[in-house]
Amino acid sequence: MSELIPGSAALGMTNWQCIDLMESAEDTLGAITSSLSYLLHQESQKAKPDTALITEWEALDDEVFTLGNTGLLGADVETYQRVISTYRQRRKELREVVDRYRAAQKRIS
């Protein structure tokens, strides 16, 4: 039987556990992409957009896009776990920024 994720058999992971791990990584990266889309749009709509912030967010968006589309091909369990732990924190940080932008929008409306 072939492994869904290299190294998973040695760890005794079932196919369902592998799928859960892959989906968790995809969900985390997808949430970051969604937040970045919102933030990039909102910041670019300002009278004086913060171009440094936009550049930073665009770089993260490119990084996440690449990782989600080609960076995890053939990745092992440890890589998936590292991606999840690293980007889950980034997702949380971005979510807080999204919440601040939305709160500011409500005050303006």
Backbone torsions as a table, in degrees:
resi	resn	phi	psi	omega
1	MET	NA	132.8	-177.8
2	SER	-84.2	155.5	179.5
3	GLU	-87.1	139.7	173.2
4	LEU	-73.1	-36.6	178.5
5	ILE	-127.5	126.9	178.9
6	PRO	-53.6	132.9	178.8
7	GLY	89.8	-7.0	-176.8
8	SER	-70.2	-35.2	-179.5
9	ALA	-64.4	-40.2	179.5
10	ALA	-63.0	-26.2	178.6
11	LEU	-91.3	-0.6	179.8
12	GLY	73.2	23.7	-178.7
13	MET	-79.4	139.8	174.6
14	THR	-82.8	167.5	176.3
15	ASN	-60.4	-36.5	179.8
16	TRP	-65.7	-38.0	177.0
17	GLN	-66.2	-37.7	176.3
18	CYS	-64.0	-44.1	179.4
19	ILE	-62.6	-43.1	177.5
20	ASP	-59.3	-42.0	179.5
21	LEU	-64.1	-45.3	179.1
22	MET	-64.1	-42.8	-180.0
23	GLU	-66.6	-35.5	177.8
24	SER	-63.1	-43.0	177.3
25	ALA	-63.6	-45.7	179.9
26	GLU	-62.7	-42.4	179.1
27	ASP	-63.4	-41.3	179.7
28	THR	-63.2	-47.7	179.5
29	LEU	-66.0	-37.8	178.2
30	GLY	-63.9	-39.6	178.3
31	ALA	-65.2	-37.3	177.4
32	ILE	-64.7	-45.5	179.2
33	THR	-59.1	-43.5	179.4
34	SER	-62.6	-47.1	179.4
35	SER	-62.1	-43.5	-179.7
36	LEU	-64.0	-39.2	177.6
37	SER	-58.9	-46.7	178.8
38	TYR	-62.1	-49.6	-176.3
39	LEU	-64.8	-41.7	178.5
40	LEU	-62.0	-41.4	178.4
41	HIS	-64.3	-49.1	-177.6
42	GLN	-62.3	-44.2	-178.6
43	GLU	-66.3	-38.9	-178.6
44	SER	-69.5	-18.8	179.5
45	GLN	-84.0	-10.7	-179.6
46	LYS	-67.8	154.0	177.2
47	ALA	-60.3	-37.9	176.8
48	LYS	-128.8	83.5	-179.4
49	PRO	-63.7	146.3	176.5
50	ASP	-82.3	97.1	-174.9
51	THR	-65.9	-31.6	177.2
52	ALA	-66.1	-41.2	178.2
53	LEU	-66.4	-42.1	177.5
54	ILE	-60.9	-44.1	178.7
55	THR	-61.5	-42.6	178.4
56	GLU	-62.0	-46.5	-179.2
57	TRP	-66.5	-38.5	178.1
58	GLU	-64.5	-38.3	177.9
59	ALA	-64.8	-42.2	176.9
60	LEU	-65.0	-40.0	178.2
61	ASP	-61.6	-43.9	176.7
62	ASP	-61.7	-43.0	179.7
63	GLU	-61.0	-46.9	-179.1
64	VAL	-67.1	-40.4	178.1
65	PHE	-59.8	-49.2	-179.7
66	THR	-62.0	-45.7	-179.7
67	LEU	-62.0	-44.4	-178.6
68	GLY	-69.7	-27.6	-175.3
69	ASN	-99.4	-28.7	180.0
70	THR	-139.4	-22.3	-173.0
71	GLY	-69.4	-20.7	-179.2
72	LEU	-102.3	1.9	178.2
73	LEU	-63.5	120.7	179.8
74	GLY	76.2	8.7	-178.8
75	ALA	-67.6	148.9	178.8
76	ASP	-91.5	176.3	-176.9
77	VAL	-57.3	-45.7	-178.5
78	GLU	-59.7	-39.6	179.4
79	THR	-65.2	-44.9	177.0
80	TYR	-58.9	-45.7	-179.4
81	GLN	-63.7	-39.1	178.7
82	ARG	-66.6	-42.5	178.2
83	VAL	-61.1	-45.4	-179.0
84	ILE	-62.1	-48.4	-177.2
85	SER	-67.2	-40.1	179.6
86	THR	-67.7	-50.9	-173.7
87	TYR	-81.6	-19.3	174.7
88	ARG	-64.5	-39.4	176.9
89	GLN	-65.6	-42.9	177.6
90	ARG	-62.0	-40.2	178.5
91	ARG	-60.2	-44.3	179.9
92	LYS	-62.5	-45.8	179.6
93	GLU	-60.4	-45.1	179.6
94	LEU	-65.6	-36.9	179.6
95	ARG	-61.0	-39.4	177.6
96	GLU	-64.4	-37.9	177.8
97	VAL	-67.3	-42.9	176.9
98	VAL	-58.1	-45.1	179.7
99	ASP	-60.6	-39.8	177.7
100	ARG	-65.3	-42.4	178.6
101	TYR	-62.9	-42.6	179.9
102	ARG	-65.9	-40.0	177.8
103	ALA	-63.2	-41.1	177.9
104	ALA	-64.2	-38.7	178.4
105	GLN	-63.1	-40.4	-179.9
106	LYS	-65.5	-36.6	178.3
107	ARG	-66.4	-34.8	-179.2
108	ILE	-73.1	-37.7	-176.3
109	SER	-68.1	NA	NA
